[in-house]
Amino acid sequence: MLYIVATPIGNLEDISERAVRVLGEVDLIAAEDTRHSRALLSYLNIKKPMFSCHKFNEEKRGDFFVNALLEGKSIALISDAGTPCISDPGHRLVGQAAAAGITISAVCGASAVVAALSVSGFEASRFAFIGFLPRGKAAVKGLVETLAHMETVVFYESPRRISAVLGLIASELPDARICLCNDISKKFERIYRGTAEEVLAEILENPSAEKGEYTCVINIEQKKSGDEPQNPDLATDFGLEARLVDIMLKSGGNLKDASKKLHEADGKLSKKEIYSAMLRLKDMFNE
């Protein structure tokens, strides 16, 4: 059995009884950073063989873990904080294990995304989670412009870049409402609310603003139904990249499917234009 075990994102009291039991029963533990996880296991008084499984060695280590599973051993996969595989390593190992016919079980627990949404006060029946923003000012600016038509968006950001990102959001989406969670469940926990400009002003006045990671929830007020074009796929108030994302969100397809639907819906667009937009969109997320 491969267990995907969620661990606390800050306060160690948040670990579940089931997670403690599973970590104590498995044969070995695959950890994003063994040094970091050793502190948690010491707190829980658990001593188990532990092997690293991070983004630089996950693919290489996969065979080792899968072979151990096929021999009948049980493994717990943990990340430094929260739920593994969500903007953290682990999905390659899970994919390999699934392909090998291994039973996989999720041991549910903390998630910064869900925690931030729960305290935001925004409608969260539908939201887009985009992980960490891309590097580079141009890429971030392009992504922020693309997000303008989405209602609720969640992303992670580092304390070193949060001020610059808020500045871009303030210029591109000045009316968007923001719930910015810093250092969730830890010593410097603080929640900022308001427009990007208002939140940025608070951060600049906070001497502890560079302590801990940020989870940002953005809520963008959409046009009323009477103001929307009859065919949303033909909306022209944002770029081709945004139209592709809009189609994917509404149809549930991939980027290739969205490009085909956009071409069918708007005969004025050439395949070359749409293909270029696809490449720009991929660059935004991969940079």
N, C-alpha and C positions, 0 to 999 in steps of 0.2 A: 504494500500500500504506500502511495505517495501522498503525504498530507501537506496541504498548502496552509500554513499556520500564520494567522495574523497576530502581530505583537503590538504592544502599546506604541503610540506615536509620541508619547511623552511620559505621562503619569503611569508608573508601573502597576498601579492598582487596577488599571483598565484591562489587564490580561484576563481572559476567561478561564474558568475552572477546567473546561475541556482542553484548552490550549496547554495548560500546565500538565494535565494528565497525559496528553499525546506526546509532549516533549519529553516526559519522563519515561514513556513506554517504547518509543521508537529505538531502532538499533543505531542510527546515526542521524546527524543533522547537517543539512546543506545551508550554509549561512552566507549572506552577502559579504559581511566582514566579520571574521571569526573573533577578532579582538573586541569589536563592539558588542557582539552577541554574547561573549563570555561573561560580560557584566550582568546581563539579564539572567543567564543561566545560574550564575553565582547567587543572585538575589533569590532565585527560585529553588536554590539548593539542588540543582540538577547537574549531573556529570555524565556527559555522553560524548562519543567521538564526534568531532565537528570538522567539516571540510568546507573550504571556501567555494562559493558559486556566485561569481559576479560577472559583470558585462564583458570583462576581458578574457575570462576562462570558461564561461558557461557552456559554450559549444564544445570545447575540448574536453571538459569534465563530464559531459552528458553521458558518454559511454560507460564511464566508471559508475555513475549513479544508477543508470538503467540496468547494468549487469548485476549490481548489488540487489536491486529490486527483483530481478528475474531469479536470483538465488533464494528469494524468500524473505529478504530483509525489508524492514519498514523504514522510510525516510521522512523527516520533517523538513520542509523548505521554509526558511524564514528570511526576511530582509531586515535592514537596519531598523525600520520602523513601519508600522502599518501592515497593509495587506500586500504580500509579494505579487509581482507581475504587473502591478499598477504603477507605471513610471518607475519601476524597479526591475531588477533581473528576475528571471525565473521562467518566462514563457517558453523559451527554447527547451528547457528541461521538461516542462509539462508536455510540450508537443512531442518530444521524443518518447516520453513515458506512455503517452496515449497511443502513439503509433505502435509501441511494443505490446500493447494490450494490458498495461498496468492499470489497476484501479486507482483513481485519484479522488481525494476527498478534501473539500474546503473546510477549514476550521475557522469560522467567521470571527471577525473582531474589528478593531479600529481601522478607520479610513479617514484621512484628512479631508478628502473630497466630500464625503457624506457628512462629516462633522461640520464643515464650513457651510454646506447647504442647509443643514438643520438649524443653524443659528442666524441665517441670512434674512429670513422673513420673506424671501422671494418665492414665487411659484416654482416648484421643482419637479413637477410631474414629467417635464421634458427639459433636458439640459444637455449641453455639449461640454465634455471634458477634453481639454487639449494638452494635458501634461505640462511640461516645461515649454515656455516660449522659445522660438528659435533665436540663435545668436545673430547679432548684426542689426543695426538700427533700421536699415532698409527693409529687412525681412520682417522685423517686428511691426513696423509701420504698415507694411502690406497686409500682414495677418490681422492687425487691429481693424483695418478698413474692411477686410473680408468678413469679420465677425459682426459688422454693424447690423446685419439683418437677422441675427440670431437673438433669441429672447434671453436665455440664461446661460452663461458660459463660466466655466471654472478652469483655473490654471494655477500652476505652481510657479513661484519665483524666488530667487535668492535675495537676501537682504542687501547685497551690493548693487543689484540692478533694479530694485523695486521703484526707486524714485524716478529713474529714467523712463521706465515703462508707464508709470502713472502719468508722467508728463505727456507721453505720446497719446495715451487714452484721453487725457484732458483736451488735447488738440483735435483728435479725430472723433471722439464720442463725448462731447462736453456735457450732455444731458443724462448720460448713463448713470444709474445708481450702482454703488459699489459696497460690498461687504468684504473687507479685507481682514483676514484672520492671521495673526502673527503668533508663532510659538505655541500652537494649540496644546493645551493641557500641561504646559511647562511653566517655568518660573516667570518668564516675561510675557505670558499670554495677554493679548490685547486685541480687541475687535474695533476696527475703524468703520464708520458708516458715512455715506454721503456721496457727492460727485467725486471724480478723480481729483479735481482741483482742491476740494475741501479735505479729502483724505491725505493728499500730498502735503498740504500745509500742516496737518497734525503730525505727520511722520517727521517732517523737518524740525519740529519743535520737541520731538521725543528723543532724549539722549540714549535710550535703549533700543532705538529703532533697528539697529543692525544686529540685534540678538535674535537668533532663531529664524526659521524659514517662514515663507508667506504662502497662504492659500487664498486666492482672490476669486470672488464671485461677482460677476457683472450681470446686471439686469438692464436690458435695453428695451425701452418702450417702443412697441411696434405700431405701425400705422393702423388705424381703425379699418375695419373691413370695407367701409364705403370708400376709403381712399386708396385701396389696393387695386392694381390692374386686374382685369378679369382673368388673365392667365398668369399665375405667379411665376411660371417658368420663363415668361417673357419680360419680367421686370427689368427696367432699364436704369433704376436709380442706384445701382452698384455695378461693379465690374464683372467681367466674365468669370473670374475666379470665384466671386461670391455667388454667382448664379449656379455654378457647378456644385458648390457646397450646399446651396439651398435645395437643389434637386436631389442630392444624395440624402439629405436629412429627411426629405418628404417621401422619397421612394424607397429608401433603405438599400439602394444599390451601391456599387463601387464607382470610382472615378471614371472608368471606361464606360460604364452604363450611363452615367450622368452626361458624359460628352455626346453620346449617341442620342439621348433624349433631347438635349439642348439643340443639336443640329436638326432633329426632326421638327422641333417646336418653332425654331427661328430660321427660316430658309435664307435670310439675309446674311447669316454668318457662314463663313467658309470653314471647311475642316481644318485648314491651316491655322486660322484664328483660334479655334477651339483647342487645337493641339498645343499651341503656344501657351494658352491659359492653363492647360493641364500641367505643363512643365513648370510654369511659374508657381503654381499651387504646390507642386511637389517640392520645389526649392524652399518655399516658405516653411514647410514642416521638417525638412531634412537638414537645413543649414545648421 
